[in-house]
């Protein structure tokens, strides 16, 4: 299964967004605007600010994938 996390982050003081292909092209506007807002000091524009993100093993991925494959089969 491909990695579908947003291809953005920071390293050594550089904020970046990259890797826009196949699964990620539709996120390019968000991944471009959010780091720009953060770089400009507008932290309130960060869509992930204050969210508790899942940091463990994604045990739920196969279940969610099966659910949506089922829904696709009904369409």
PQR file of N, CA, C, O and H, with PARSE charges and radii, in Angstrom:
ATOM      1  N   UNK A   1       0.849  -1.174   0.000 -0.4000 1.5000
ATOM      2  CA  UNK A   1       0.000   0.000   0.000 -0.0000 2.0000
ATOM      3  C   UNK A   1       0.896   1.239   0.000  0.5500 1.7000
ATOM      4  O   UNK A   1       1.812   1.341   0.816 -0.5500 1.4000
ATOM      5  N   UNK A   2       0.636   2.184  -0.913 -0.4000 1.5000
ATOM      6  CA  UNK A   2       1.469   3.378  -0.955 -0.0000 2.0000
ATOM      7  C   UNK A   2       1.281   4.253   0.285  0.5500 1.7000
ATOM      8  O   UNK A   2       0.241   4.224   0.942 -0.5500 1.4000
ATOM      9  H   UNK A   2      -0.108   2.101  -1.576  0.4000 1.0000
ATOM     10  N   UNK A   3       2.291   5.006   0.570 -0.4000 1.5000
ATOM     11  CA  UNK A   3       2.243   5.940   1.692 -0.0000 2.0000
ATOM     12  C   UNK A   3       1.392   7.134   1.277  0.5500 1.7000
ATOM     13  O   UNK A   3       1.731   7.821   0.313 -0.5500 1.4000
ATOM     14  H   UNK A   3       3.136   5.029   0.036  0.4000 1.0000
ATOM     15  N   UNK A   4       0.299   7.392   1.981 -0.4000 1.5000
ATOM     16  CA  UNK A   4      -0.606   8.469   1.591 -0.0000 2.0000
ATOM     17  C   UNK A   4      -0.577   9.654   2.544  0.5500 1.7000
ATOM     18  O   UNK A   4      -1.474  10.497   2.520 -0.5500 1.4000
ATOM     19  H   UNK A   4       0.024   6.834   2.764  0.4000 1.0000
ATOM     20  N   UNK A   5       0.442   9.721   3.375 -0.4000 1.5000
ATOM     21  CA  UNK A   5       0.561  10.871   4.266 -0.0000 2.0000
ATOM     22  C   UNK A   5       0.897  12.112   3.452  0.5500 1.7000
ATOM     23  O   UNK A   5       1.509  12.004   2.389 -0.5500 1.4000
ATOM     24  H   UNK A   5       1.171   9.037   3.395  0.4000 1.0000
ATOM     25  N   UNK A   6       0.508  13.285   3.932 -0.4000 1.5000
ATOM     26  CA  UNK A   6       0.858  14.510   3.204 -0.0000 2.0000
ATOM     27  C   UNK A   6       2.371  14.651   3.075  0.5500 1.7000
ATOM     28  O   UNK A   6       3.087  14.522   4.068 -0.5500 1.4000
ATOM     29  H   UNK A   6       0.010  13.372   4.795  0.4000 1.0000
ATOM     30  N   UNK A   7       2.864  14.911   1.876 -0.4000 1.5000
ATOM     31  CA  UNK A   7       4.310  15.029   1.670 -0.0000 2.0000
ATOM     32  C   UNK A   7       4.800  16.423   2.030  0.5500 1.7000
ATOM     33  O   UNK A   7       5.249  17.169   1.159 -0.5500 1.4000
ATOM     34  H   UNK A   7       2.283  15.015   1.069  0.4000 1.0000
ATOM     35  N   UNK A   8       4.718  16.777   3.298 -0.4000 1.5000
ATOM     36  CA  UNK A   8       5.147  18.096   3.746 -0.0000 2.0000
ATOM     37  C   UNK A   8       5.779  17.984   5.108  0.5500 1.7000
ATOM     38  O   UNK A   8       5.539  17.026   5.842 -0.5500 1.4000
ATOM     39  H   UNK A   8       4.354  16.171   4.006  0.4000 1.0000
ATOM     40  N   UNK A   9       6.580  18.961   5.441 -0.4000 1.5000
ATOM     41  CA  UNK A   9       7.207  18.968   6.751 -0.0000 2.0000
ATOM     42  C   UNK A   9       8.250  20.052   6.820  0.5500 1.7000
ATOM     43  O   UNK A   9       8.210  21.009   6.047 -0.5500 1.4000
ATOM     44  H   UNK A   9       6.775  19.740   4.844  0.4000 1.0000
ATOM     45  N   UNK A  10       9.180  19.913   7.734 -0.4000 1.5000
ATOM     46  CA  UNK A  10      10.277  20.867   7.847 -0.0000 2.0000
ATOM     47  C   UNK A  10      11.530  20.130   8.286  0.5500 1.7000
ATOM     48  O   UNK A  10      11.469  19.141   9.015 -0.5500 1.4000
ATOM     49  H   UNK A  10       9.213  19.135   8.362  0.4000 1.0000
ATOM     50  N   UNK A  11      12.656  20.629   7.830 -0.4000 1.5000
ATOM     51  CA  UNK A  11      13.953  20.066   8.200 -0.0000 2.0000
ATOM     52  C   UNK A  11      14.979  21.185   8.169  0.5500 1.7000
ATOM     53  O   UNK A  11      15.082  21.912   7.182 -0.5500 1.4000
ATOM     54  H   UNK A  11      12.706  21.433   7.238  0.4000 1.0000
ATOM     55  N   UNK A  12      15.720  21.321   9.227 -0.4000 1.5000
ATOM     56  CA  UNK A  12      16.762  22.350   9.323 -0.0000 2.0000
ATOM     57  C   UNK A  12      16.230  23.745   9.004  0.5500 1.7000
ATOM     58  O   UNK A  12      16.910  24.538   8.353 -0.5500 1.4000
ATOM     59  H   UNK A  12      15.636  20.730  10.029  0.4000 1.0000
ATOM     60  N   UNK A  13      15.019  24.042   9.462 -0.4000 1.5000
ATOM     61  CA  UNK A  13      14.442  25.369   9.265 -0.0000 2.0000
ATOM     62  C   UNK A  13      13.811  25.598   7.906  0.5500 1.7000
ATOM     63  O   UNK A  13      13.343  26.702   7.627 -0.5500 1.4000
ATOM     64  H   UNK A  13      14.467  23.398   9.991  0.4000 1.0000
ATOM     65  N   UNK A  14      13.787  24.584   7.052 -0.4000 1.5000
ATOM     66  CA  UNK A  14      13.185  24.708   5.724 -0.0000 2.0000
ATOM     67  C   UNK A  14      11.840  23.986   5.735  0.5500 1.7000
ATOM     68  O   UNK A  14      11.763  22.806   6.078 -0.5500 1.4000
ATOM     69  H   UNK A  14      14.167  23.687   7.278  0.4000 1.0000
ATOM     70  N   UNK A  15      10.789  24.699   5.360 -0.4000 1.5000
ATOM     71  CA  UNK A  15       9.451  24.101   5.260 -0.0000 2.0000
ATOM     72  C   UNK A  15       9.259  23.663   3.819  0.5500 1.7000
ATOM     73  O   UNK A  15       9.518  24.437   2.897 -0.5500 1.4000
ATOM     74  H   UNK A  15      10.851  25.657   5.081  0.4000 1.0000
ATOM     75  N   UNK A  16       8.805  22.426   3.612 -0.4000 1.5000
ATOM     76  CA  UNK A  16       8.693  21.903   2.249 -0.0000 2.0000
ATOM     77  C   UNK A  16       7.384  21.160   2.033  0.5500 1.7000
ATOM     78  O   UNK A  16       6.747  20.699   2.980 -0.5500 1.4000
ATOM     79  H   UNK A  16       8.595  21.798   4.361  0.4000 1.0000
ATOM     80  N   UNK A  17       7.004  21.058   0.795 -0.4000 1.5000
ATOM     81  CA  UNK A  17       5.913  20.211   0.330 -0.0000 2.0000
ATOM     82  C   UNK A  17       6.377  19.599  -0.973  0.5500 1.7000
ATOM     83  O   UNK A  17       6.845  20.320  -1.855 -0.5500 1.4000
ATOM     84  H   UNK A  17       7.521  21.433   0.026  0.4000 1.0000
ATOM     85  N   UNK A  18       6.261  18.286  -1.120 -0.4000 1.5000
ATOM     86  CA  UNK A  18       6.803  17.639  -2.317 -0.0000 2.0000
ATOM     87  C   UNK A  18       6.108  16.319  -2.590  0.5500 1.7000
ATOM     88  O   UNK A  18       5.256  15.882  -1.816 -0.5500 1.4000
ATOM     89  H   UNK A  18       5.881  17.701  -0.403  0.4000 1.0000
ATOM     90  N   UNK A  19       6.474  15.691  -3.687 -0.4000 1.5000
ATOM     91  CA  UNK A  19       5.996  14.359  -4.010 -0.0000 2.0000
ATOM     92  C   UNK A  19       4.591  14.324  -4.567  0.5500 1.7000
ATOM     93  O   UNK A  19       3.817  13.435  -4.210 -0.5500 1.4000
ATOM     94  H   UNK A  19       7.166  16.046  -4.316  0.4000 1.0000
ATOM     95  N   UNK A  20       4.236  15.258  -5.429 -0.4000 1.5000
ATOM     96  CA  UNK A  20       2.873  15.314  -5.962 -0.0000 2.0000
ATOM     97  C   UNK A  20       2.753  14.407  -7.175  0.5500 1.7000
ATOM     98  O   UNK A  20       3.055  14.815  -8.296 -0.5500 1.4000
ATOM     99  H   UNK A  20       4.865  15.980  -5.719  0.4000 1.0000
ATOM    100  N   UNK A  21       2.319  13.199  -6.955 -0.4000 1.5000
ATOM    101  CA  UNK A  21       2.082  12.269  -8.053 -0.0000 2.0000
ATOM    102  C   UNK A  21       0.973  11.312  -7.654  0.5500 1.7000
ATOM    103  O   UNK A  21       0.806  11.004  -6.474 -0.5500 1.4000
ATOM    104  H   UNK A  21       2.073  12.867  -6.044  0.4000 1.0000
ATOM    105  N   UNK A  22       0.251  10.866  -8.589 -0.4000 1.5000
ATOM    106  CA  UNK A  22      -0.828   9.898  -8.448 -0.0000 2.0000
ATOM    107  C   UNK A  22      -1.796  10.186  -7.308  0.5500 1.7000
ATOM    108  O   UNK A  22      -2.811  10.845  -7.529 -0.5500 1.4000
ATOM    109  H   UNK A  22       0.387  11.117  -9.547  0.4000 1.0000
ATOM    110  N   UNK A  23      -1.519   9.719  -6.107 -0.4000 1.5000
ATOM    111  CA  UNK A  23      -2.451   9.838  -4.997 -0.0000 2.0000
ATOM    112  C   UNK A  23      -2.441  11.217  -4.343  0.5500 1.7000
ATOM    113  O   UNK A  23      -3.355  11.551  -3.589 -0.5500 1.4000
ATOM    114  H   UNK A  23      -0.694   9.183  -5.927  0.4000 1.0000
ATOM    115  N   UNK A  24      -1.423  12.014  -4.623 -0.4000 1.5000
ATOM    116  CA  UNK A  24      -1.244  13.250  -3.876 -0.0000 2.0000
ATOM    117  C   UNK A  24      -1.490  14.517  -4.672  0.5500 1.7000
ATOM    118  O   UNK A  24      -1.477  15.600  -4.088 -0.5500 1.4000
ATOM    119  H   UNK A  24      -0.681  11.743  -5.236  0.4000 1.0000
ATOM    120  N   UNK A  25      -1.712  14.438  -5.960 -0.4000 1.5000
ATOM    121  CA  UNK A  25      -1.850  15.637  -6.788 -0.0000 2.0000
ATOM    122  C   UNK A  25      -2.999  16.522  -6.317  0.5500 1.7000
ATOM    123  O   UNK A  25      -2.889  17.748  -6.367 -0.5500 1.4000
ATOM    124  H   UNK A  25      -1.723  13.558  -6.435  0.4000 1.0000
ATOM    125  N   UNK A  26      -4.085  15.932  -5.867 -0.4000 1.5000
ATOM    126  CA  UNK A  26      -5.238  16.719  -5.430 -0.0000 2.0000
ATOM    127  C   UNK A  26      -4.964  17.494  -4.144  0.5500 1.7000
ATOM    128  O   UNK A  26      -5.723  18.401  -3.802 -0.5500 1.4000
ATOM    129  H   UNK A  26      -4.174  14.937  -5.827  0.4000 1.0000
ATOM    130  N   UNK A  27      -3.908  17.160  -3.437 -0.4000 1.5000
ATOM    131  CA  UNK A  27      -3.573  17.859  -2.187 -0.0000 2.0000
ATOM    132  C   UNK A  27      -2.585  19.004  -2.400  0.5500 1.7000
ATOM    133  O   UNK A  27      -2.231  19.688  -1.439 -0.5500 1.4000
ATOM    134  H   UNK A  27      -3.291  16.423  -3.715  0.4000 1.0000
ATOM    135  N   UNK A  28      -2.135  19.227  -3.623 -0.4000 1.5000
ATOM    136  CA  UNK A  28      -1.052  20.186  -3.852 -0.0000 2.0000
ATOM    137  C   UNK A  28      -1.402  21.600  -3.420  0.5500 1.7000
ATOM    138  O   UNK A  28      -0.527  22.313  -2.929 -0.5500 1.4000
ATOM    139  H   UNK A  28      -2.422  18.672  -4.403  0.4000 1.0000
ATOM    140  N   UNK A  29      -2.639  22.031  -3.584 -0.4000 1.5000
ATOM    141  CA  UNK A  29      -3.007  23.383  -3.168 -0.0000 2.0000
ATOM    142  C   UNK A  29      -2.933  23.513  -1.649  0.5500 1.7000
ATOM    143  O   UNK A  29      -2.358  24.475  -1.140 -0.5500 1.4000
ATOM    144  H   UNK A  29      -3.350  21.452  -3.983  0.4000 1.0000
ATOM    145  N   UNK A  30      -3.499  22.568  -0.928 -0.4000 1.5000
ATOM    146  CA  UNK A  30      -3.440  22.600   0.532 -0.0000 2.0000
ATOM    147  C   UNK A  30      -2.004  22.502   1.024  0.5500 1.7000
ATOM    148  O   UNK A  30      -1.590  23.262   1.900 -0.5500 1.4000
ATOM    149  H   UNK A  30      -3.966  21.786  -1.341  0.4000 1.0000
ATOM    150  N   UNK A  31      -1.244  21.570   0.464 -0.4000 1.5000
ATOM    151  CA  UNK A  31       0.119  21.347   0.916 -0.0000 2.0000
ATOM    152  C   UNK A  31       1.018  22.512   0.508  0.5500 1.7000
ATOM    153  O   UNK A  31       2.099  22.677   1.072 -0.5500 1.4000
ATOM    154  H   UNK A  31      -1.580  20.952  -0.248  0.4000 1.0000
ATOM    155  N   UNK A  32       0.598  23.309  -0.447 -0.4000 1.5000
ATOM    156  CA  UNK A  32       1.342  24.522  -0.781 -0.0000 2.0000
ATOM    157  C   UNK A  32       0.961  25.687   0.107  0.5500 1.7000
ATOM    158  O   UNK A  32       1.831  26.426   0.568 -0.5500 1.4000
ATOM    159  H   UNK A  32      -0.281  23.175  -0.906  0.4000 1.0000
ATOM    160  N   UNK A  33      -0.333  25.861   0.354 -0.4000 1.5000
ATOM    161  CA  UNK A  33      -0.806  27.006   1.138 -0.0000 2.0000
ATOM    162  C   UNK A  33      -0.515  26.872   2.627  0.5500 1.7000
ATOM    163  O   UNK A  33      -0.091  27.842   3.255 -0.5500 1.4000
ATOM    164  H   UNK A  33      -1.039  25.261  -0.021  0.4000 1.0000
ATOM    165  N   UNK A  34      -0.729  25.714   3.196 -0.4000 1.5000
ATOM    166  CA  UNK A  34      -0.534  25.543   4.643 -0.0000 2.0000
ATOM    167  C   UNK A  34       0.908  25.823   5.069  0.5500 1.7000
ATOM    168  O   UNK A  34       1.105  26.579   6.020 -0.5500 1.4000
ATOM    169  H   UNK A  34      -1.073  24.926   2.686  0.4000 1.0000
ATOM    170  N   UNK A  35       1.928  25.253   4.417 -0.4000 1.5000
ATOM    171  CA  UNK A  35       3.301  25.589   4.826 -0.0000 2.0000
ATOM    172  C   UNK A  35       3.640  27.067   4.593  0.5500 1.7000
ATOM    173  O   UNK A  35       4.400  27.656   5.361 -0.5500 1.4000
ATOM    174  H   UNK A  35       1.768  24.639   3.645  0.4000 1.0000
ATOM    175  N   UNK A  36       3.081  27.661   3.542 -0.4000 1.5000
ATOM    176  CA  UNK A  36       3.335  29.085   3.300 -0.0000 2.0000
ATOM    177  C   UNK A  36       2.752  29.930   4.434  0.5500 1.7000
ATOM    178  O   UNK A  36       3.395  30.863   4.914 -0.5500 1.4000
ATOM    179  H   UNK A  36       2.464  27.182   2.918  0.4000 1.0000
ATOM    180  N   UNK A  37       1.541  29.600   4.855 -0.4000 1.5000
ATOM    181  CA  UNK A  37       0.928  30.327   5.975 -0.0000 2.0000
ATOM    182  C   UNK A  37       1.738  30.158   7.250  0.5500 1.7000
ATOM    183  O   UNK A  37       1.925  31.119   7.996 -0.5500 1.4000
ATOM    184  H   UNK A  37       1.018  28.842   4.466  0.4000 1.0000
ATOM    185  N   UNK A  38       2.218  28.953   7.507 -0.4000 1.5000
ATOM    186  CA  UNK A  38       3.028  28.697   8.702 -0.0000 2.0000
ATOM    187  C   UNK A  38       4.333  29.480   8.625  0.5500 1.7000
ATOM    188  O   UNK A  38       4.770  30.056   9.621 -0.5500 1.4000
ATOM    189  H   UNK A  38       2.066  28.172   6.901  0.4000 1.0000
ATOM    190  N   UNK A  39       4.965  29.506   7.435 -0.4000 1.5000
ATOM    191  CA  UNK A  39       6.217  30.246   7.260 -0.0000 2.0000
ATOM    192  C   UNK A  39       6.022  31.744   7.480  0.5500 1.7000
ATOM    193  O   UNK A  39       6.934  32.430   7.941 -0.5500 1.4000
ATOM    194  H   UNK A  39       4.610  29.039   6.626  0.4000 1.0000
ATOM    195  N   UNK A  40       4.838  32.250   7.150 -0.4000 1.5000
ATOM    196  CA  UNK A  40       4.543  33.664   7.325 -0.0000 2.0000
ATOM    197  C   UNK A  40       4.084  33.985   8.753  0.5500 1.7000
ATOM    198  O   UNK A  40       3.757  35.131   9.058 -0.5500 1.4000
ATOM    199  H   UNK A  40       4.097  31.692   6.775  0.4000 1.0000
ATOM    200  N   UNK A  41       4.062  32.977   9.618 -0.4000 1.5000
ATOM    201  CA  UNK A  41       3.692  33.189  11.012 -0.0000 2.0000
ATOM    202  C   UNK A  41       2.200  33.100  11.282  0.5500 1.7000
ATOM    203  O   UNK A  41       1.753  33.434  12.379 -0.5500 1.4000
ATOM    204  H   UNK A  41       4.328  32.045   9.370  0.4000 1.0000
ATOM    205  N   UNK A  42       1.421  32.657  10.306 -0.4000 1.5000
ATOM    206  CA  UNK A  42      -0.031  32.525  10.480 -0.0000 2.0000
ATOM    207  C   UNK A  42      -0.364  31.106  10.934  0.5500 1.7000
ATOM    208  O   UNK A  42      -0.946  30.329  10.178 -0.5500 1.4000
ATOM    209  H   UNK A  42       1.784  32.386   9.414  0.4000 1.0000
ATOM    210  N   UNK A  43      -0.004  30.780  12.135 -0.4000 1.5000
ATOM    211  CA  UNK A  43      -0.208  29.423  12.645 -0.0000 2.0000
ATOM    212  C   UNK A  43      -1.684  29.059  12.774  0.5500 1.7000
ATOM    213  O   UNK A  43      -2.023  27.875  12.766 -0.5500 1.4000
ATOM    214  H   UNK A  43       0.469  31.412  12.750  0.4000 1.0000
ATOM    215  N   UNK A  44      -2.559  30.038  12.891 -0.4000 1.5000
ATOM    216  CA  UNK A  44      -3.989  29.751  12.989 -0.0000 2.0000
ATOM    217  C   UNK A  44      -4.543  29.185  11.680  0.5500 1.7000
ATOM    218  O   UNK A  44      -5.648  28.642  11.667 -0.5500 1.4000
ATOM    219  H   UNK A  44      -2.283  30.999  12.898  0.4000 1.0000
ATOM    220  N   UNK A  45      -3.805  29.301  10.597 -0.4000 1.5000
ATOM    221  CA  UNK A  45      -4.241  28.778   9.296 -0.0000 2.0000
ATOM    222  C   UNK A  45      -3.890  27.307   9.117  0.5500 1.7000
ATOM    223  O   UNK A  45      -4.308  26.687   8.139 -0.5500 1.4000
ATOM    224  H   UNK A  45      -2.908  29.742  10.608  0.4000 1.0000
ATOM    225  N   UNK A  46      -3.126  26.740  10.050 -0.4000 1.5000
ATOM    226  CA  UNK A  46      -2.713  25.345   9.949 -0.0000 2.0000
ATOM    227  C   UNK A  46      -3.922  24.445  10.201  0.5500 1.7000
ATOM    228  O   UNK A  46      -4.471  24.464  11.302 -0.5500 1.4000
ATOM    229  H   UNK A  46      -2.787  27.243  10.844  0.4000 1.0000
ATOM    230  N   UNK A  47      -4.354  23.651   9.205 -0.4000 1.5000
ATOM    231  CA  UNK A  47      -5.534  22.806   9.390 -0.0000 2.0000
ATOM    232  C   UNK A  47      -5.339  21.677  10.399  0.5500 1.7000
ATOM    233  O   UNK A  47      -6.317  21.097  10.871 -0.5500 1.4000
ATOM    234  H   UNK A  47      -3.908  23.635   8.310  0.4000 1.0000
ATOM    235  N   UNK A  48      -4.103  21.364  10.730 -0.4000 1.5000
ATOM    236  CA  UNK A  48      -3.828  20.284  11.671 -0.0000 2.0000
ATOM    237  C   UNK A  48      -3.522  20.787  13.078  0.5500 1.7000
ATOM    238  O   UNK A  48      -3.313  19.983  13.986 -0.5500 1.4000
ATOM    239  H   UNK A  48      -3.309  21.836  10.347  0.4000 1.0000
ATOM    240  N   UNK A  49      -3.494  22.093  13.268 -0.4000 1.5000
ATOM    241  CA  UNK A  49      -3.162  22.669  14.572 -0.0000 2.0000
ATOM    242  C   UNK A  49      -4.160  22.200  15.632  0.5500 1.7000
ATOM    243  O   UNK A  49      -5.371  22.327  15.453 -0.5500 1.4000
ATOM    244  H   UNK A  49      -3.664  22.746  12.530  0.4000 1.0000
ATOM    245  N   UNK A  50      -3.653  21.670  16.711 -0.4000 1.5000
ATOM    246  CA  UNK A  50      -4.489  21.251  17.823 -0.0000 2.0000
ATOM    247  C   UNK A  50      -5.150  19.884  17.650  0.5500 1.7000
ATOM    248  O   UNK A  50      -5.848  19.420  18.551 -0.5500 1.4000
ATOM    249  H   UNK A  50      -2.669  21.567  16.856  0.4000 1.0000
ATOM    250  N   UNK A  51      -4.941  19.241  16.512 -0.4000 1.5000
ATOM    251  CA  UNK A  51      -5.542  17.915  16.304 -0.0000 2.0000
ATOM    252  C   UNK A  51      -4.655  16.843  16.915  0.5500 1.7000
ATOM    253  O   UNK A  51      -3.429  16.919  16.843 -0.5500 1.4000
ATOM    254  H   UNK A  51      -4.374  19.618  15.779  0.4000 1.0000
ATOM    255  N   UNK A  52      -5.277  15.860  17.507 -0.4000 1.5000
ATOM    256  CA  UNK A  52      -4.538  14.704  18.003 -0.0000 2.0000
ATOM    257  C   UNK A  52      -4.384  13.729  16.836  0.5500 1.7000
ATOM    258  O   UNK A  52      -5.365  13.130  16.395 -0.5500 1.4000
ATOM    259  H   UNK A  52      -6.273  15.798  17.566  0.4000 1.0000
ATOM    260  N   UNK A  53      -3.184  13.573  16.346 -0.4000 1.5000
ATOM    261  CA  UNK A  53      -2.936  12.701  15.204 -0.0000 2.0000
ATOM    262  C   UNK A  53      -2.560  11.306  15.675  0.5500 1.7000
ATOM    263  O   UNK A  53      -1.913  11.139  16.709 -0.5500 1.4000
ATOM    264  H   UNK A  53      -2.387  14.060  16.705  0.4000 1.0000
ATOM    265  N   UNK A  54      -2.970  10.312  14.909 -0.4000 1.5000
ATOM    266  CA  UNK A  54      -2.662   8.923  15.238 -0.0000 2.0000
ATOM    267  C   UNK A  54      -1.184   8.671  14.980  0.5500 1.7000
ATOM    268  O   UNK A  54      -0.710   8.903  13.868 -0.5500 1.4000
ATOM    269  H   UNK A  54      -3.496  10.447  14.069  0.4000 1.0000
ATOM    270  N   UNK A  55      -0.455   8.209  15.965 -0.4000 1.5000
ATOM    271  CA  UNK A  55       0.973   8.001  15.820 -0.0000 2.0000
ATOM    272  C   UNK A  55       1.368   6.526  15.900  0.5500 1.7000
ATOM    273  O   UNK A  55       2.544   6.193  15.745 -0.5500 1.4000
ATOM    274  H   UNK A  55      -0.839   8.021  16.868  0.4000 1.0000
ATOM    275  N   UNK A  56       0.427   5.665  16.133 -0.4000 1.5000
ATOM    276  CA  UNK A  56       0.735   4.243  16.253 -0.0000 2.0000
ATOM    277  C   UNK A  56       0.626   3.512  14.924  0.5500 1.7000
ATOM    278  O   UNK A  56       0.520   4.131  13.865 -0.5500 1.4000
ATOM    279  H   UNK A  56      -0.528   5.935  16.259  0.4000 1.0000
ATOM    280  N   UNK A  57       0.654   2.204  14.996 -0.4000 1.5000
ATOM    281  CA  UNK A  57       0.509   1.385  13.801 -0.0000 2.0000
ATOM    282  C   UNK A  57      -0.915   1.542  13.266  0.5500 1.7000
ATOM    283  O   UNK A  57      -1.872   1.435  14.033 -0.5500 1.4000
ATOM    284  H   UNK A  57       0.740   1.702  15.856  0.4000 1.0000
ATOM    285  N   UNK A  58      -1.071   1.793  11.961 -0.4000 1.5000
ATOM    286  CA  UNK A  58      -2.402   2.028  11.391 -0.0000 2.0000
ATOM    287  C   UNK A  58      -3.190   0.728  11.203  0.5500 1.7000
ATOM    288  O   UNK A  58      -3.399   0.282  10.075 -0.5500 1.4000
ATOM    289  H   UNK A  58      -0.294   1.880  11.338  0.4000 1.0000
ATOM    290  N   UNK A  59      -3.619   0.132  12.295 -0.4000 1.5000
ATOM    291  CA  UNK A  59      -4.344  -1.136  12.267 -0.0000 2.0000
ATOM    292  C   UNK A  59      -5.676  -1.023  11.538  0.5500 1.7000
ATOM    293  O   UNK A  59      -6.200  -2.022  11.045 -0.5500 1.4000
ATOM    294  H   UNK A  59      -3.449   0.495  13.212  0.4000 1.0000
ATOM    295  N   UNK A  60      -6.221   0.171  11.466 -0.4000 1.5000
ATOM    296  CA  UNK A  60      -7.547   0.396  10.896 -0.0000 2.0000
ATOM    297  C   UNK A  60      -7.534   0.504   9.381  0.5500 1.7000
ATOM    298  O   UNK A  60      -8.599   0.450   8.766 -0.5500 1.4000
ATOM    299  H   UNK A  60      -5.796   0.983  11.866  0.4000 1.0000
ATOM    300  N   UNK A  61      -6.369   0.654   8.751 -0.4000 1.5000
ATOM    301  CA  UNK A  61      -6.313   0.835   7.300 -0.0000 2.0000
ATOM    302  C   UNK A  61      -6.970  -0.303   6.512  0.5500 1.7000
ATOM    303  O   UNK A  61      -7.761  -0.023   5.611 -0.5500 1.4000
ATOM    304  H   UNK A  61      -5.504   0.698   9.251  0.4000 1.0000
ATOM    305  N   UNK A  62      -6.679  -1.558   6.807 -0.4000 1.5000
ATOM    306  CA  UNK A  62      -7.318  -2.630   6.042 -0.0000 2.0000
ATOM    307  C   UNK A  62      -8.835  -2.639   6.202  0.5500 1.7000
ATOM    308  O   UNK A  62      -9.557  -2.959   5.257 -0.5500 1.4000
ATOM    309  H   UNK A  62      -6.036  -1.785   7.539  0.4000 1.0000
ATOM    310  N   UNK A  63      -9.318  -2.291   7.382 -0.4000 1.5000
ATOM    311  CA  UNK A  63     -10.766  -2.271   7.623 -0.0000 2.0000
ATOM    312  C   UNK A  63     -11.419  -1.160   6.813  0.5500 1.7000
ATOM    313  O   UNK A  63     -12.448  -1.369   6.171 -0.5500 1.4000
ATOM    314  H   UNK A  63      -8.732  -2.031   8.149  0.4000 1.0000
ATOM    315  N   UNK A  64     -10.813   0.021   6.849 -0.4000 1.5000
ATOM    316  CA  UNK A  64     -11.355   1.155   6.090 -0.0000 2.0000
ATOM    317  C   UNK A  64     -11.285   0.861   4.596  0.5500 1.7000
ATOM    318  O   UNK A  64     -12.233   1.146   3.864 -0.5500 1.4000
ATOM    319  H   UNK A  64      -9.977   0.191   7.371  0.4000 1.0000
ATOM    320  N   UNK A  65     -10.167   0.292   4.137 -0.4000 1.5000
ATOM    321  CA  UNK A  65     -10.032  -0.057   2.721 -0.0000 2.0000
ATOM    322  C   UNK A  65     -11.085  -1.063   2.286  0.5500 1.7000
ATOM    323  O   UNK A  65     -11.673  -0.921   1.214 -0.5500 1.4000
ATOM    324  H   UNK A  65      -9.397   0.060   4.732  0.4000 1.0000
ATOM    325  N   UNK A  66     -11.328  -2.074   3.103 -0.4000 1.5000
ATOM    326  CA  UNK A  66     -12.352  -3.078   2.771 -0.0000 2.0000
ATOM    327  C   UNK A  66     -13.735  -2.449   2.712  0.5500 1.7000
ATOM    328  O   UNK A  66     -14.538  -2.799   1.847 -0.5500 1.4000
ATOM    329  H   UNK A  66     -10.850  -2.190   3.974  0.4000 1.0000
ATOM    330  N   UNK A  67     -14.020  -1.529   3.617 -0.4000 1.5000
ATOM    331  CA  UNK A  67     -15.315  -0.848   3.620 -0.0000 2.0000
ATOM    332  C   UNK A  67     -15.535  -0.083   2.321  0.5500 1.7000
ATOM    333  O   UNK A  67     -16.605  -0.170   1.719 -0.5500 1.4000
ATOM    334  H   UNK A  67     -13.367  -1.244   4.319  0.4000 1.0000
ATOM    335  N   UNK A  68     -14.531   0.659   1.890 -0.4000 1.5000
ATOM    336  CA  UNK A  68     -14.694   1.451   0.663 -0.0000 2.0000
ATOM    337  C   UNK A  68     -14.670   0.581  -0.592  0.5500 1.7000
ATOM    338  O   UNK A  68     -15.326   0.919  -1.578 -0.5500 1.4000
ATOM    339  H   UNK A  68     -13.661   0.730   2.379  0.4000 1.0000
ATOM    340  N   UNK A  69     -13.935  -0.528  -0.582 -0.4000 1.5000
ATOM    341  CA  UNK A  69     -14.015  -1.465  -1.719 -0.0000 2.0000
ATOM    342  C   UNK A  69     -15.421  -2.046  -1.811  0.5500 1.7000
ATOM    343  O   UNK A  69     -15.959  -2.206  -2.907 -0.5500 1.4000
ATOM    344  H   UNK A  69     -13.402  -0.803   0.218  0.4000 1.0000
ATOM    345  N   UNK A  70     -16.020  -2.365  -0.655 -0.4000 1.5000
ATOM    346  CA  UNK A  70     -17.396  -2.859  -0.621 -0.0000 2.0000
ATOM    347  C   UNK A  70     -18.366  -1.826  -1.198  0.5500 1.7000
ATOM    348  O   UNK A  70     -19.226  -2.150  -2.017 -0.5500 1.4000
ATOM    349  H   UNK A  70     -15.583  -2.235   0.235  0.4000 1.0000
ATOM    350  N   UNK A  71     -18.209  -0.575  -0.751 -0.4000 1.5000
ATOM    351  CA  UNK A  71     -19.073   0.491  -1.254 -0.0000 2.0000
ATOM    352  C   UNK A  71     -18.908   0.684  -2.760  0.5500 1.7000
ATOM    353  O   UNK A  71     -19.887   0.916  -3.469 -0.5500 1.4000
ATOM    354  H   UNK A  71     -17.511  -0.312  -0.085  0.4000 1.0000
ATOM    355  N   UNK A  72     -17.661   0.588  -3.251 -0.4000 1.5000
ATOM    356  CA  UNK A  72     -17.425   0.700  -4.696 -0.0000 2.0000
ATOM    357  C   UNK A  72     -18.134  -0.426  -5.449  0.5500 1.7000
ATOM    358  O   UNK A  72     -18.660  -0.221  -6.544 -0.5500 1.4000
ATOM    359  H   UNK A  72     -16.866   0.400  -2.675  0.4000 1.0000
ATOM    360  N   UNK A  73     -18.140  -1.620  -4.843 -0.4000 1.5000
ATOM    361  CA  UNK A  73     -18.787  -2.751  -5.490 -0.0000 2.0000
ATOM    362  C   UNK A  73     -20.292  -2.584  -5.589  0.5500 1.7000
ATOM    363  O   UNK A  73     -20.920  -3.158  -6.479 -0.5500 1.4000
ATOM    364  H   UNK A  73     -17.713  -1.786  -3.954  0.4000 1.0000
ATOM    365  N   UNK A  74     -20.873  -1.817  -4.698 -0.4000 1.5000
ATOM    366  CA  UNK A  74     -22.321  -1.581  -4.742 -0.0000 2.0000
ATOM    367  C   UNK A  74     -22.703  -0.542  -5.788  0.5500 1.7000
ATOM    368  O   UNK A  74     -23.844  -0.509  -6.248 -0.5500 1.4000
ATOM    369  H   UNK A  74     -20.363  -1.351  -3.975  0.4000 1.0000
ATOM    370  N   UNK A  75     -21.766   0.288  -6.156 -0.4000 1.5000
ATOM    371  CA  UNK A  75     -22.064   1.383  -7.109 -0.0000 2.0000
ATOM    372  C   UNK A  75     -22.209   0.894  -8.523  0.5500 1.7000
ATOM    373  O   UNK A  75     -22.458   1.690  -9.429 -0.5500 1.4000
ATOM    374  H   UNK A  75     -20.839   0.261  -5.783  0.4000 1.0000
TER
END
